[in-house]
């Protein structure tokens, strides 16, 4: 039978002392110590016991083995905590809401919402979050810099985070109107689309109406909608529909 213990006293000048499960055992150096290195107080060891409960062998545990065991314990604890957190989140918010929000995050942050054909300079793809950076630009020059650097989303980024939190408000705030928080992602996306369209139209300010309209059409020809827009729109629409349904049910039962 082998157990983990720790050296309390080395056996170089008399019997050594090891503690296992809170109980102390003496052991001699000769024939019992099985490692190449000398035993030192504080050394973690594996202790083998004979059938009569006497210490049969003592072997030092390597640093690499201890590090491996600590890592395994940390991973097991993280997995346990993660599972508990996931279970709590599912119970509180519902799996459909969590999945739809995860899809929305992927659509906003990782998938291209629009692609702009820049002609000889190539094509530029923008996620929804990058578009917020363009809207946050204070002038045309800054907007052009944003196209290459994907700078800060600023105040629009803050509004985006608030919108992402919207679907969870109903589970945290008992007022039935809180269920309408799920509409925030869809409303925010519509607002961003309107602001973007307005920005394209303002680029032709000062030009005659016919010329401005022609310029707008030419710009629109260079823009194609990407998968990120459709994925995000579907996820936001689902969250909005589910939110409105919950609100109407809560209102009817009240």
N, C-alpha and C positions, 0 to 999 in steps of 0.2 A: 504494500500500500504506500503510495507516494503522496506527499502533501507539500505545499509551499510554506517556507518559513524564512527566518532572518537570523543571521549570526549575531549573537550578543557578546560573545567572548571567543577569541581565537584559541585554538588548541596547541599553540606552539610552546607554551609554558604551563602545561597541565591540561586537564580536560577542557574541551571547548564547550560552549553553551549556545544552544539554538532555541528559538521560540517558535512554536507551531500552534496555531489556533488558540493563542493565549497561554499555552502550557510550555514550560521550559524543560529541555532535555540536555543531558551532558553527552558528549561523544569524544572519542580519542582521535588523534590525527592519523595514526597508523591503521591502515586497512579500511577506514571509513570515509575519509576525505577523497573524493574521486575526480577532482579537477586539477589541472596543471598549475593554476595560480594558487597562491596561499590564501587561506580564509582570513577575512578582515571583518571587524565589527560593522554591521550594517549591510553586509553582502546578502542579497536575496538568493535563497537556495531551494533546491528540491530535496526533500528528506524522505528516504525510504525506510519503512519500519518492518521489522521481522514479525513473525506470527505472535510472539510474546510481547509486542509493543515496544521493543528496544530499537534504538536507532541503528539501522543496518548500513546506510550509506548517505552521504551528504554531497550534493553536487551544486556548484555555483551556476546560476542562471545568467546567460550572457546578456549584455546590454541590448543587443539587437533583438533578442527574444522578448525582453521586457518591453522594448519600444513597440514591437509587433503586437503584443498583448494589449498594451495601452491603446494602440490605434484601433484594434478590434473592439475593445470595450467602448471607446468613444463613438465608433461607427454604429455599434449596436444601440447605444443610448440615443444618438441622433436619429436613428431609424425609428426607435420607439417614440421619441418626442414628436418626430415628423408625422408618424401614423396617428398619434393622439391629436395633433393639431389639425390634420386633414379630416379626421373623423368629426372633430368639433366644428370645423368650418362647414362640412357637408351638412351636418345636423342643423346648423344655425342659418346658413344661407341657401342650401339646396344645391345639388349637383348640377342641374341645368344652368343656374345662374353662374356658378364657378366656371363651368366649361365655356359658356358664352363670353364671359369676361376675359378668359384666357385667350380665346380666339380673337377677341377684339384687340387685346394687347399685341398679339402677333401681327394682326393686320395693321395696326397703327405704327408699330416700331420696327418691324422687320420686312414687311412686304411693300413693294413699290406701289404707291397710290397713283402717281402720274409719271409719265416719261415724256420729256421734252426733246424734240429733234432739233439740235442746234446746227444742222447742216454740216459744213466742213469741220466744225469743232467737235462733232460727235453728239451722242445722246446723253441726257442727264436724267437719272431716275431719282424720285423723291418719295420717301415714306410720308405718311400723314404727319408724323412728328417733325420732319424736315420742313414741311409746308408751314407749320406753325412758326418756324424760325424765319421763313420768308415774310410771313405776315407781320412778324415782330420787328422787321427791319424798318428803320425810320425814313429811309430814302432809297432811291433807285440804286445808287452806288453800293450801299450796304446790302441791298437785296442781291445784287450780282455777286458780292463777296460771299453771301450766304450760300449761293448755288454751288460753290466749290468747297466751302469749309463746313457747311451744315452747322451754323452757330446756334446760339441759345434761343430756345422757344419763348423765353421771357414770360410775360403776363399770360400769353396764350397757353403756354405750357402749364402754368398754374391752373388755369381754367380746365385744361385737359385732364389733369390729375383729379380735380374736383368731379369732373364728369365720370371718370372711371370709378370713383367711389360711390357715385349715385345709386347703382343697383343694390348696394349693401345698406343704405340708410334705413330702408323699411324694416330690416331685421334688428336694427339698433335703436330705432326711435318708434315708439308705439303709436304715434299719431297716424291715422289711416292715410293722410296726405303724404306721409313719408314714402309710401309705396311708389309714388310718382317719380321718385329719384331715378328709377330705371330708365326714364325718358331722357335723362341728361346726355348720355353719349350720342343719341340720335339728334337731339336738338343742337348739340355742340357741333356735330359734323355738318349739319345743314348750315349753321352759322358760318363755319369756316369756308364752306363752298360758296356762300353768298359773298363773303368778304373777298375771296379769291377772284370771283367773277367781277366784283367791283374794282379790284385792283387792276385787272386786265383792261377794263373799260377806261379807267382813269389814265392809263398810259397814253391814250390818244386825246387827252383833254386839250382843247384849243384848236383842234383840227375840225374842218367842216364835217357835218353829220355823216355824209356819204363816205368820206374818206375814213372817218373814225370807225364806221361799221365795217368797211373793207379791211382795215387794219386788224380789227377784232377777229374777223373771220379767218384771216391769214394766220394769226397767232393760234387760234383754236385748232387749225389744221396741223400744227406742229405738236399738239398735245394729245397724248393717248392715255386713256384710263387703264391703270394696272390692276392686278389681282387684289392688291391691298385694299383698294376702294370697295370692291364688291364684297370681299370677305368681311371687312369692317362694317359695311352697310347692313349685311345680313345679320351679323351678331348684334349690332345696335338696334336693328328693327325687332329682333326677337326679344331683347331686354326691354325695349319700350312696350311691346305688345304684352309681355308677361306682367310688366309693372302696371299698365293700365287695367289689365284684367284683375289683378289683385286689388287695386283701388276700387273698382266698380263692385267687386264682391264684398269688400269691407264696407262700402257705403250702403249696399243693399241690405246687408245683415244688421247694420246699425239702425 
